[in-house]
Amino acid sequence: MNFAISMSGFVALYVFMLAAFAGWVIISHVPAILHTPLMSGSNFVHGIVVVGGIFALLNATTVLEQAIGFLAVLLGAGNVAGGYAVTRRMLAMFQTSSKVPHAHAKAHHPKQG
């Protein structure tokens, strides 16, 4: 099965510019308080970049195509890892810590012996 897709340089540049502009317009209209949840929720997009990079690597015939595919996989994987790290830190802000007792908690609870 041949999955090769042919796209001229001009069309590829046009698609890239259109995607960049659409992303800029969409993100610029998101309130600042929602940027972190939006990033954590968009990890699936980075996963699609990784899948696309793997697809590019499988169909690469020249060294340049292999380098671009490798770079896409590397950067996409970095985005996925960063997105999950941000999500983990964001969710940790909403968890209560039972390991460290609060200073005022000792004063309100008498010692039981």
C-alpha positions in Angstrom: 0.0 0.0 0.0 1.4 3.4 -1.0 0.5 6.3 1.3 2.6 8.9 -0.5 0.9 12.3 -0.8 2.3 14.8 -3.3 2.0 18.5 -2.4 3.8 21.3 -4.2 5.9 23.7 -2.1 3.5 26.6 -2.8 0.5 24.7 -1.6 2.4 23.5 1.5 3.4 27.0 2.4 -0.2 28.2 1.8 -1.6 25.5 4.2 1.1 26.3 6.8 0.3 30.1 6.6 -3.4 29.4 6.8 -3.0 27.2 9.8 -0.8 29.7 11.6 -3.2 32.5 11.0 -6.2 30.5 12.1 -4.4 29.4 15.3 -3.4 33.0 16.0 -6.9 34.3 15.6 -8.4 31.5 17.7 -5.9 31.8 20.6 -6.1 35.6 20.6 -9.8 35.4 21.4 -9.3 33.1 24.4 -9.4 34.8 27.8 -6.0 34.6 29.6 -7.5 32.6 32.5 -8.2 29.7 30.1 -4.8 29.5 28.4 -3.5 26.7 30.7 -6.6 24.5 30.5 -6.7 25.1 26.8 -3.1 23.9 26.5 -3.7 20.9 28.6 -6.8 20.0 26.6 -5.0 20.4 23.3 -2.6 17.5 23.9 -4.4 15.4 21.3 -3.4 17.9 18.7 0.3 17.4 19.6 -0.4 13.6 19.4 -1.6 14.1 15.8 1.6 16.0 15.0 3.6 12.9 16.3 1.5 10.6 14.1 2.0 12.9 11.1 5.7 13.0 11.7 5.8 9.2 11.9 3.8 9.1 8.6 6.4 11.5 7.1 9.2 9.3 8.3 7.6 6.2 6.8 7.3 7.8 3.4 10.6 9.7 3.4 12.8 9.0 0.4 15.5 11.6 0.8 17.7 12.6 3.8 15.9 16.0 4.0 12.5 14.4 4.2 13.9 12.0 6.9 15.3 15.0 8.9 12.0 16.9 8.6 10.0 13.8 9.8 12.4 13.2 12.7 12.1 16.9 13.7 8.3 16.7 13.6 8.3 13.6 15.8 10.8 15.1 18.2 9.0 18.5 18.5 5.6 16.9 18.7 6.7 14.5 21.5 8.2 17.5 23.3 4.9 19.3 23.1 3.0 16.3 24.4 5.3 15.8 27.3 5.2 19.6 28.1 1.4 19.6 27.9 1.1 16.8 30.3 3.6 18.3 32.7 1.6 21.6 32.7 -1.6 19.7 33.2 -0.2 17.8 36.1 1.0 21.0 37.8 -2.3 22.7 37.1 -4.2 19.9 38.7 -1.9 19.7 41.7 -2.9 23.3 42.6 -6.4 22.0 43.3 -5.5 19.1 45.5 -5.3 19.2 49.2 -2.1 18.1 50.9 -2.5 15.6 53.7 1.2 15.0 54.2 2.0 18.5 55.6 -0.3 19.6 58.5 -1.1 23.2 58.6 0.2 25.3 61.5 -3.3 26.4 62.7 -4.6 22.8 62.5 -2.4 21.8 65.5 -3.8 24.6 67.6 -7.4 23.6 67.0 -7.0 19.8 67.5 -6.0 18.8 71.0 -3.6 15.9 71.3 -5.2 12.6 72.0 -3.2 10.2 73.9 
